[in-house]
Structure formats: C-alpha cells, structure tokens
C-alpha cells in the first residue's frame, strides 16, 4: 500500500503529516510524505505574515532557519478576522477505526495561529464531536467514476457535510489540493464480529464482548460461525447549523436544522451492505426562542414562500436519495400538534412524497420498543421497496438503495433515534437473511447477547448526536438499549432534561462560547462562513442593559429571598397583625419581580449575535 501523500494511478493521495516552520516574516507548511511526488505538485506553501497571502512552493527551496518547528497532521483552513489572518492546523489526532480500508482519525487538538495579526491564541482542545471521516456514503462512493476518484479529496467529499469548506477557499484557490483535508462533525460506532475479547476464536454459537476505545465502542460477536462487521456513521449537515432551540425549521433555501445522514454498514463474507436514513427539523419556517420557560412556545412563521421551501427541501432529497418518505413523530395536541398539522397541510401539496404521521408519545404509553410495530405496518411496503445498497468483493454493485426514510420529531433526537434504530434493525434482518446468515423466520432479536450490543451502539450513536445538538445525552435511550423504560433511565432523562434547560437558556448563545469550539452557534456561523467579518460594520456583541449588568442572578436572589420572607411573615400573622401587612408587601414584591423576569425572559437568556435565526 502506497504511502499517504503520493499521487498515484490508483487515485489521489493526501499529505497527512506536515512540518510547520515559523519565521518572523512567514509561516511555512511542508509535507513530510512527498517522496516520489511529481515535480509539478506543491509540497509546501507559505503564508506571508505581513498581508496573510498564500504562496505555493514547488521543488527545492530554502527558507533559512525557522524560529520554531513542530509537526502537524492537517490544515483545517484560514480565516480573516478583525485582527488579521489566522491559520487553523491539527496538532494531535487518534485513529478510531477504518472506513472501506481507509483510516479514520479523530481530531484531538488544534492550534489557532495568528499569521499577520497581533492576537495569538494558544492550543485549544477540539470538541469530541469533530472527526476526520469519509464524508460520503458507500453507495455514493461505489458509484464514483474512476476519473472522479482521482480528484482531490475535497472534490470527492459531499459538500453538505464538510465543516471547514469556507476555511479552505484560499488553499483551493492556490491549488494546494494535497494539503486540503475536509472535516466532518459526526460519530462513528462499530461492532466487529468474529473473535472474543481475549482474541480467541469464537465458539460455534455466539460470543459477545464490548470494548470501549477512545470514546467509541467495539462489539465482538459471532453469528452462527459467520464473522461480520457493523459500522454506524452519522454525518451532520453544515447548511443550517445551530444548537437546539436556536436553530429550528428550515431556511428559505429549504435546508433544515439538525439534518443528519446516518449510514449503517454491514461487511460480511466479502459483501458490503449500506443502509441510509436521514433526520431533520420540520421543513417549515418556525422558531422556539428561549425565554426562561421550560418549554418555550412554538411560533410558526407565515410566509408566502413556505410551499416552495417545502418543495425545495424534498426535491433535494429526491435528487440525492431517490424516493423519499417523511415520517413525522410529533404529538397531535398543543404547540406540537399545530406544527404537525401545518406540516401535514403543506405535504398535501407535495404528492410525490409519502407523508406518515405517527404520534410517538401516544403509542409509547407502555414504554416498550414494540410500540413501533404499528408504524412499521404502515410503511413496510415502501420501506422494503427502498431496500439497501449491496456491493460484492469485486466491486460489482448488486443492489442499490432506491429511497430514504426521513424521520423527525421536534428536536430530531430522542424519538427519532428510537425510530431509526428500529428501522435499522429491520434492514439488518433483511440483509442477514439474504446471505443465509439468518433463516427467513429468524431475526437478530432472537440472539439476546448480539441484539443487546446492536441496540447499545445505536443508543451510543443517539447520545453522540444529542450531545452535538442539545449538549446532553439522548432521552429515551432505555427504549433503544433495553426495549423498555427503566427507573434509572427515567432519572437520567430527568437530569438531562434539566441540563438541556440550562444549556438552552444560558450557554448556547455567546456568553460562554470560545472559538473555535463548535458547540456554540456563533462559532458555528463563523466557521461555516455564514457570517463574514467586516471591519466597517458595528460590533454584533453590543449588549443591552439587562445583559450588560447581568441582572439575572440579582433577580433570582430577589425572587428566592422574597418567597422565603413571604413564607416567614405569613407564618407569623397569627402573632401580630403587622406581620400580615409585611407578608402582603413581600408577596407583592416577589410577584412583581417574577413578572419582570418572565416579561423579559428573552433578555436574560444567552442568545446568538452573529446571524439572525433564519
């Protein structure tokens, strides 16, 4: 196998190990895997520290003696801020698995370097949601033409899932393709079958063991002496980035919040199966602005473009995946019910898409996994017709997935993940039955140990996605892990729900955002290029009176103190009539403070600054 960094007949190779040399007048990035590279390929480039301009360097060059030298593993890109141009490089990584024979790396740390500005930021730990993953599915990869496979990696990647696309523009313009590495935010979870945890050959029945590696999990099993590998990959779209509550619904182009493509891969006996599902916010214009309420009101924005927005969204799905089926898991009463009704009304205008409404909470009253069977009974025909992708060991495509199920609830996290795991199980059963690993009457749920670990990797995947969008583990994880709700699970869900409340109201906006962490919405807008720094524009971080003086702690203390004093004085009313007057006064002041806080709830919350919510 050729060294990464070469450009060969087999396809484009990326420089994966570089040396960054610091000089007083420039930064030089030099490849360390440039053996046998064609002479016309740039093996180094420099960034001028006076103007931030990039220049490619070809062949032998001398740069004098650098003031500092260190190894880097990738160039994320450049960004121009008020203080000048900054270079973002990967300084540490760990291999977490393979995808189609290629290694997948997790970014452990990055360095944000000032090229020509006076501000220098130190190394910062990257969020554990950011990975270096293949940003295209097996079906898209399998159908790549040979000529396209020889193109640079950034041209092969699906642009919807490349987080640093806007940061790479200057490198692309300078044709530094071998240095350009696309970043994907998502998760990869895998189960490997064939050997037990001690490395011994598995028994004739089935052996299962769970190992945690670098935050991921590996399940080792053997199904009737048939070794296999199951991999879960989730790719988060960059077109409508944001955190829970702050980015809801769709934009005018039809891109939706929390849109994620999840691929389940099965590799067995030389065959590779791929099953794709997608999730995304309801593709209408709607918002749910935090205002200190536990459950803020949902507001549907009436817009003349709404029908076109819905049509654009589903046209994009059809173009990419084939037939699409929308499964809406929202409730049918309250604010959710109104939103669901509006969605159903618009879907009547999109006849080429089958819309299925399934009130998840109504059917899950028994808190067990089997409540999804009525949903599957409704969609089984279309679901089986969509199928899955299958390719043999020789690269011949035997079957293609002809459509996709698009699931959603309100957050597209908890209910959605339970449903997707259920459908993934159905698809896996079909795949294993096709090759004879299971008989036509068998399913993986009959093998309790294997089934438990299959559900675990889906539960872990749900937690990963929830952490990226909401900041906590997924709710209803017990339904995926155990097929039923447990008391410890209910307690965990309660803690997660309270954590989400805190994060939504006081953390997800700007106050605690530290660029370049991707959990915060302002940083997301900056990284993705949705917001462009303009020296002539007023600062987006101008605070109003409430935020400048941080009244919330004072108001909270006043309310708590008022309630306490009101209780004390009411208890003493029988002793002295004056205490009754005091109690009334304190009760009135407390009620007034609470009314002020409630009326100005949005002002007390931390909210995004760089871009509006649409």
C-alpha positions in Angstrom: 0.0 0.0 0.0 1.5 3.3 -1.0 2.4 6.0 1.4 -0.2 8.7 2.0 0.9 11.8 0.3 1.6 10.3 -3.1 -0.4 10.9 -6.2 -0.7 7.6 -7.9 -2.6 5.9 -10.7 -4.9 4.3 -8.1 -6.2 7.7 -7.0 -5.4 11.0 -5.2 -3.4 10.8 -2.0 -3.4 13.4 0.7 -0.5 14.7 2.7 -1.2 13.6 6.2 1.9 14.6 8.1 3.5 18.0 7.8 6.0 20.3 9.4 5.1 23.8 10.3 8.0 26.2 10.3 7.6 29.6 12.0 9.7 32.6 10.7 9.5 36.2 11.6 8.1 37.1 8.2 6.1 34.0 7.2 4.8 30.6 8.1 5.8 27.6 6.0 3.9 24.3 5.9 6.0 21.5 4.3 4.8 18.0 3.6 6.8 15.1 5.2 5.3 12.5 2.8 6.4 13.9 -0.5 8.6 11.0 -1.8 8.1 10.4 -5.5 5.7 13.3 -5.8 5.5 14.7 -9.3 7.6 17.9 -9.7 4.6 19.9 -10.6 2.9 19.1 -7.2 3.4 21.7 -4.5 5.0 20.0 -1.5 5.0 23.2 0.6 3.3 26.6 0.9 3.9 29.8 2.8 1.7 32.4 4.4 3.1 35.9 4.5 2.9 37.5 8.0 2.6 41.0 6.6 -0.5 40.5 4.5 -1.7 36.9 5.1 -1.3 36.0 1.4 -0.6 32.3 0.5 2.1 31.2 -2.0 2.7 27.6 -3.1 6.3 26.4 -3.1 7.4 23.8 -5.7 10.7 21.8 -5.8 13.8 22.6 -3.7 13.5 25.8 -1.7 15.5 27.3 1.1 13.8 29.3 3.9 16.7 29.9 6.3 16.5 28.9 9.9 13.0 28.9 11.5 12.4 30.2 15.0 10.1 27.3 15.8 9.3 23.9 14.1 6.6 21.4 15.0 4.6 18.6 13.4 1.0 19.0 12.3 -1.4 16.5 10.8 -3.7 18.6 8.7 -4.5 22.2 7.6 -8.1 23.0 8.5 -8.0 26.3 6.7 -7.6 30.1 7.1 -10.0 32.7 8.3 -9.7 36.5 8.2 -10.8 38.3 11.3 -10.5 41.8 12.5 -7.0 41.2 13.9 -5.8 39.7 10.7 -5.5 36.2 9.1 -5.4 33.1 11.2 -4.3 29.6 10.3 -6.1 26.6 11.9 -4.0 23.4 12.0 -4.4 19.9 13.5 -1.7 19.2 16.2 -2.9 15.9 17.5 -5.1 13.0 16.3 -6.0 9.5 17.1 -7.1 6.7 14.8 -10.5 5.4 15.8 -11.3 3.0 13.0 -11.4 2.3 9.3 -13.9 3.0 6.5 -13.6 0.9 3.4 -10.0 0.2 4.2 -9.0 3.8 4.9 -8.1 5.0 8.4 -10.5 7.4 10.2 -8.9 9.9 12.6 -10.4 11.8 15.5 -9.1 15.4 16.0 -7.7 15.7 19.5 -6.3 19.2 19.4 -5.8 22.1 17.0 -3.8 25.3 17.1 -5.2 28.7 16.0 -2.3 30.7 14.8 -2.1 34.5 14.0 -0.4 34.9 10.7 -0.3 38.7 10.5 -2.3 39.9 13.5 -1.3 40.9 17.0 -3.5 38.3 18.7 -2.2 34.8 19.3 -4.5 32.1 20.7 -3.0 29.1 22.4 -3.7 25.5 21.6 -7.3 24.5 22.3 -8.9 21.2 22.8 -11.4 20.5 20.0 -14.8 19.2 20.8 -15.1 15.4 20.7 -17.8 15.7 18.1 -15.4 16.6 15.4 -13.9 13.7 13.4 -12.0 13.2 10.2 -14.5 10.9 8.5 -15.2 9.9 4.9 -18.0 12.4 4.1 -19.8 10.3 1.5 -21.8 7.1 1.8 -20.9 3.7 0.5 -23.4 4.0 -2.3 -22.1 7.3 -3.5 -18.5 6.0 -3.2 -19.3 2.8 -5.0 -20.8 4.8 -7.9 -17.9 7.2 -8.3 -16.4 7.2 -11.7 -12.7 6.3 -11.9 -11.8 9.8 -13.1 -13.6 11.4 -10.1 -11.8 9.1 -7.7 -8.5 10.6 -8.8 -9.7 14.0 -8.0 -8.6 15.8 -4.8 -10.3 14.6 -1.6 -12.2 17.9 -1.1 -13.8 17.5 -4.5 -14.9 13.9 -3.8 -16.4 14.8 -0.4 -20.1 15.6 -0.1 -20.1 19.4 0.5 -23.1 19.2 2.8 -21.0 17.6 5.5 -17.7 19.4 5.1 -17.5 21.7 8.1 -14.4 23.7 7.1 -15.4 24.3 3.4 -15.4 28.0 3.7 -12.0 28.0 5.5 -10.4 26.2 2.6 -11.2 28.7 -0.1 -7.8 30.3 -0.2 -6.0 26.9 -0.2 -8.3 25.8 -3.1 -7.6 29.0 -5.0 -3.9 28.3 -4.7 -4.4 24.7 -5.9 -2.9 23.2 -2.7 -5.1 20.1 -3.1 -2.7 17.7 -1.4 -2.9 19.8 1.8 -6.7 20.2 1.9 -8.5 17.9 4.3 -12.3 18.0 4.8 -13.6 17.9 8.3 -16.9 16.2 9.3 -18.7 16.5 12.5 -20.4 13.3 13.4 -19.9 10.0 15.0 -18.7 6.6 14.1 -19.6 3.5 16.1 -18.7 0.0 15.0 -19.2 -3.6 16.0 -16.8 -6.3 14.9 -17.8 -9.9 14.9 -15.6 -13.0 14.8 -13.5 -13.2 18.0 -13.9 -12.9 21.7 -12.5 -10.2 24.0 -9.3 -12.3 24.6 -8.5 -12.7 21.0 -9.6 -16.3 20.9 -11.7 -17.8 18.1 -15.4 -17.6 19.0 -17.4 -20.7 19.8 -19.8 -22.3 17.4 -22.7 -20.4 19.0 -22.2 -16.6 19.5 -19.8 -14.8 21.7 -20.2 -11.1 22.6 -17.9 -8.6 24.2 -17.9 -4.9 24.5 -14.7 -2.8 24.5 -14.5 1.0 24.7 -11.8 2.6 22.6 -11.3 6.4 22.5 -14.9 7.1 23.3 -16.1 4.6 20.7 -17.3 1.0 21.2 -16.4 -2.3 19.6 -18.7 -5.3 19.9 -17.2 -8.7 19.1 -19.7 -11.4 18.3 -20.0 -14.4 16.1 -23.4 -15.2 14.5 -23.5 -18.9 13.6 -19.8 -19.0 12.8 -20.2 -16.1 10.4 -17.9 -13.2 11.1 -19.1 -9.7 10.1 -18.5 -6.0 10.8 -21.2 -3.5 11.5 -20.4 0.2 11.4 -22.6 3.3 12.2 -21.6 6.6 10.7 -23.6 9.8 11.2 -22.8 12.9 9.2 -24.1 16.3 10.3 -25.0 18.8 7.6 -23.5 22.3 7.6 -26.2 24.2 5.7 -28.3 25.2 8.7 -26.1 24.9 11.7 -27.0 25.7 15.3 -27.9 24.3 18.7 -31.3 23.2 20.0 -33.9 25.9 20.2 -31.7 28.5 18.5 -32.0 26.9 15.0 -35.3 25.3 14.2 -37.1 24.5 11.0 -35.9 25.5 7.5 -34.4 28.5 5.8 -35.6 29.9 2.5 -33.5 27.5 0.5 -35.1 24.5 2.2 -32.2 23.5 4.4 -33.3 22.3 7.8 -31.8 22.4 11.3 -30.1 19.2 12.7 -30.1 17.5 9.3 -28.1 14.3 9.7 -27.4 11.4 7.4 -26.9 8.1 9.2 -25.4 5.1 7.5 -25.4 1.5 8.8 -22.7 -0.6 7.1 -22.6 -4.4 7.2 -19.5 -6.2 5.9 -19.9 -10.0 5.8 -18.4 -12.8 3.7 -16.9 -10.3 1.2 -20.2 -8.4 0.7 -20.8 -4.9 1.9 -24.3 -3.6 2.7 -25.2 0.1 3.3 -28.5 1.4 4.7 -29.1 5.1 4.8 -31.6 7.1 6.9 -31.9 10.9 7.3 -33.4 13.1 10.0 -34.0 16.8 10.0 -36.2 19.5 11.6 -39.7 20.1 10.2 -39.1 22.0 6.9 -41.3 25.0 7.7 -40.4 28.4 8.9 -40.8 28.2 12.7 -39.0 29.1 15.8 -38.9 28.4 19.5 -37.0 31.2 21.2 -35.8 30.5 24.8 -37.3 32.9 27.3 -36.7 31.1 30.7 -39.8 28.9 30.2 -39.1 25.2 30.5 -40.9 24.6 27.1 -41.0 27.9 25.1 -43.9 28.4 22.8 -43.5 27.3 19.2 -44.2 30.0 16.6 -45.0 29.2 13.0 -43.8 32.0 10.7 -46.4 32.6 7.9 -44.5 33.3 4.7 -45.6 33.3 1.1 -42.6 31.1 0.2 -43.5 28.3 2.6 -44.8 25.9 -0.1 -41.7 26.5 -2.2 -39.5 25.9 0.8 -41.0 22.5 1.5 -40.8 21.6 -2.2 -37.1 22.7 -2.3 -36.3 20.5 0.7 -37.9 17.4 -0.7 -36.7 17.9 -4.2 -33.2 17.9 -2.8 -33.8 14.6 -1.0 -35.3 13.0 -4.2 -32.3 14.2 -6.2 -29.8 12.7 -3.7 -31.6 9.6 -2.4 -34.4 8.7 -4.8 -37.9 8.1 -3.4 -38.4 9.8 0.0 -40.9 9.1 2.8 -41.5 11.6 5.6 -42.2 10.1 9.0 -43.5 12.7 11.5 -43.3 11.6 15.1 -44.6 14.8 16.8 -47.6 14.9 19.1 -51.0 15.8 17.8 -52.0 18.4 20.5 -50.7 21.6 21.9 -48.0 23.6 20.1 -46.5 20.4 18.6 -49.9 19.5 17.2 -50.3 22.8 15.5 -46.8 22.5 13.9 -47.6 18.9 12.9 -50.9 20.0 11.3 -49.1 22.8 9.4 -46.6 20.2 8.2 -49.3 17.8 7.1 -51.1 20.6 5.3 -48.0 21.5 3.3 -47.2 17.9 2.5 -50.6 17.6 0.7 -49.0 19.9 -1.9 -46.1 17.5 -2.4 -47.8 14.4 -3.9 -44.5 12.7 -4.9 -43.6 12.3 -1.2 -45.5 9.9 1.1 -46.2 11.6 4.5 -46.8 9.4 7.5 -47.9 11.0 10.8 -47.3 8.8 13.9 -47.8 10.2 17.4 -44.8 8.5 19.1 -45.9 9.5 22.6 -49.4 8.3 22.2 -48.3 4.8 21.0 -45.4 4.6 23.5 -47.6 4.7 26.6 -46.5 1.2 27.6 -42.8 2.4 27.4 -41.5 -0.5 25.3 -39.9 -0.9 21.9 -42.8 -2.9 20.4 -45.0 0.2 20.1 -43.3 1.0 16.8 -44.7 -2.1 15.1 -47.9 -0.2 14.1 -45.7 2.4 12.3 -43.8 -0.3 10.5 -47.0 -1.9 9.5 -47.9 1.3 7.7 -44.7 1.8 5.9 -43.3 -1.7 5.4 -44.2 -1.9 1.7 -42.5 1.3 0.7 -39.6 0.6 3.2 -38.9 -2.8 1.6 -39.1 -1.3 -1.9 -36.4 1.3 -1.0 -34.1 -1.5 0.0 -30.4 -1.0 0.7 -27.1 -0.9 -1.2 -25.1 -4.1 -1.8 -21.7 -4.5 -3.4 -19.6 -7.6 -3.7 -15.9 -8.2 -3.0 -15.0 -7.4 -6.6 -16.7 -4.0 -6.5 -19.7 -5.0 -8.5 -22.9 -3.3 -7.5 -25.6 -5.9 -6.9 -28.3 -3.7 -5.4 -29.0 0.0 -4.9 -31.0 1.7 -2.2 -33.8 3.4 -4.1 -35.1 5.8 -1.5 -34.8 7.0 2.1 -36.9 7.5 5.2 -36.8 11.0 6.6 -37.8 10.9 10.3 -38.4 13.9 12.5 -39.8 14.8 15.9 -39.3 18.3 17.4 -35.6 18.1 18.2 -34.9 15.1 15.8 -33.1 13.5 18.7 -34.8 11.2 21.1 -38.0 9.9 19.4 -36.2 10.0 16.0 -33.3 7.9 17.2 -35.6 5.2 18.7 -37.4 5.0 15.4 -34.3 4.9 13.2 -32.8 2.2 15.3 -35.9 0.1 14.9 -35.9 0.6 11.1 -32.1 -0.2 11.0 -32.9 -3.5 12.8 -35.5 -4.4 10.2 -33.0 -3.7 7.4 -30.2 -5.7 9.1 -32.5 -8.7 9.4 -33.3 -8.5 5.7 -29.6 -8.3 4.8 -28.6 -11.2 7.0 -31.5 -13.3 5.7 -30.4 -12.5 2.1 -27.0 -14.2 2.6 -28.4 -17.0 4.7 -26.8 -16.0 8.0 -30.4 -15.9 9.3 -33.3 -18.0 8.1 -36.4 -16.3 6.8 -38.1 -16.8 10.1 -35.1 -15.6 12.3 -34.1 -12.1 13.3 -31.3 -10.7 15.5 -33.7 -10.2 18.4 -33.6 -14.0 18.9 -29.9 -13.7 19.8 -30.2 -11.8 23.1 -26.5 -11.1 23.5 -25.9 -9.9 20.0 -29.2 -7.9 20.0 -28.2 -6.2 23.2 -24.9 -4.9 21.7 -26.6 -3.9 18.5 -29.0 -1.7 20.4 -26.2 -0.4 22.5 -24.3 1.0 19.6 -27.5 2.7 18.3 -28.1 4.2 21.8 -24.5 5.5 21.9 -24.9 7.0 18.5 -28.1 8.8 19.7 -26.1 10.2 22.6 -23.4 11.4 20.3 -25.9 13.3 18.0 -27.7 14.7 21.1 -24.5 16.0 22.6 -23.8 17.8 19.3 -27.2 19.5 19.1 -28.5 19.7 22.6 -25.4 19.3 24.9 -26.7 16.2 26.7 -27.2 12.5 26.2 -30.4 11.5 24.3 -33.6 10.9 26.2 -35.5 7.6 25.9 -32.2 5.8 25.5 -33.5 2.9 27.5 -36.0 2.1 24.8 -33.1 1.6 22.4 -30.8 -0.1 24.9 -33.3 -2.4 26.6 -36.5 -2.1 24.7 -38.3 -0.6 27.7 -38.1 2.3 30.1 -36.3 1.7 33.4 -36.3 3.7 36.7 -32.5 4.6 36.3 -33.3 5.7 32.8 -36.1 7.9 33.9 -33.8 9.6 36.5 -31.1 10.1 33.8 -33.7 11.6 31.4 -34.8 14.0 34.1 -31.2 15.2 34.8 -30.6 15.5 31.0 -33.8 17.5 30.6 -32.8 20.0 33.3 -29.3 20.2 31.8 -30.8 21.0 28.4 -32.9 23.8 30.0 -29.8 25.4 31.5 -27.7 25.0 28.3 -30.5 26.4 26.0 -31.1 29.4 28.2 -27.6 30.3 29.4 -24.9 28.5 27.4 -25.7 28.0 23.7 -25.6 31.6 22.6 -22.5 33.7 23.1 -21.6 34.2 26.8 -19.5 31.0 27.1 -18.6 30.5 23.5 -14.8 30.1 23.0 -13.9 30.0 19.3 -13.3 27.5 17.7 -15.4 25.1 19.8 -18.3 24.0 17.6 -20.9 23.6 20.3 -21.9 27.3 20.2 -24.0 28.8 17.5 -21.9 31.9 16.9 -18.8 29.8 16.4 -20.7 27.6 14.0 -21.8 30.6 11.9 -18.2 31.9 11.8 -16.6 28.6 11.0 -19.1 27.7 8.3 -18.8 31.0 6.6 -22.4 32.1 7.3 -21.0 35.2 9.0 -18.3 37.2 7.4 -16.2 39.6 9.5 -16.5 43.2 8.3 -14.3 45.9 9.8 -16.8 48.6 8.8 -19.8 47.0 10.5 -20.8 47.7 14.1 -19.9 45.1 16.6 -22.6 42.4 16.8 -21.7 41.9 20.5 -23.3 45.2 21.7 -25.2 44.2 24.9 -28.4 45.8 26.1 -28.9 47.0 29.7 -30.1 43.7 31.0 -27.2 41.7 29.6 -24.5 44.3 30.4 -25.2 44.3 34.1 -26.2 40.6 34.3 -29.4 41.1 36.2 -30.5 37.5 36.3 -28.5 36.5 39.4 -29.8 39.5 41.2 -33.4 39.0 40.1 -33.2 35.3 41.0 -31.8 36.1 44.5 -34.6 38.7 45.0 -37.3 36.2 44.0 -36.0 33.4 46.2 -35.5 35.8 49.1 -38.9 37.3 48.6 -40.6 33.9 48.7 -38.6 33.0 51.8 -39.6 36.2 53.7 -43.2 35.9 52.5 -43.4 32.4 54.0 -41.9 33.5 57.3 -44.2 36.5 57.7 -47.3 34.6 56.8 -46.4 32.0 59.5 -46.2 34.9 62.0 -49.5 36.5 61.0 -51.4 35.0 64.0 -49.0 36.7 66.4 -49.1 40.2 65.1 -51.4 41.9 62.6 -48.4 43.9 61.3 -46.9 40.7 60.0 -49.9 40.3 57.8 -49.2 43.7 56.1 -45.5 42.7 55.8 -46.4 39.4 54.2 -48.7 41.1 51.7 -45.9 43.6 50.8 -43.3 40.9 50.4 -45.7 38.7 48.3 -46.4 41.7 46.1 -42.7 42.5 45.6 -42.0 38.8 44.9 -44.8 38.6 42.4 -43.6 41.8 40.7 -40.0 40.5 40.4 -41.3 37.3 38.9 -43.4 39.2 36.4 -40.4 41.3 35.4 -38.2 38.3 34.9 -41.0 36.5 32.9 -41.7 39.5 30.8 -38.0 40.0 29.9 -37.1 36.3 29.8 -35.5 36.5 26.3 -33.3 39.3 27.5 -32.0 37.3 30.4 -31.0 34.4 28.1 -27.8 34.0 26.2 -28.5 34.2 22.6 -26.5 34.2 19.3 -25.2 37.5 17.9 -23.6 37.0 14.6 -26.6 35.9 12.5 -30.3 36.0 12.8 -32.2 32.8 13.4 -33.5 32.3 9.9 
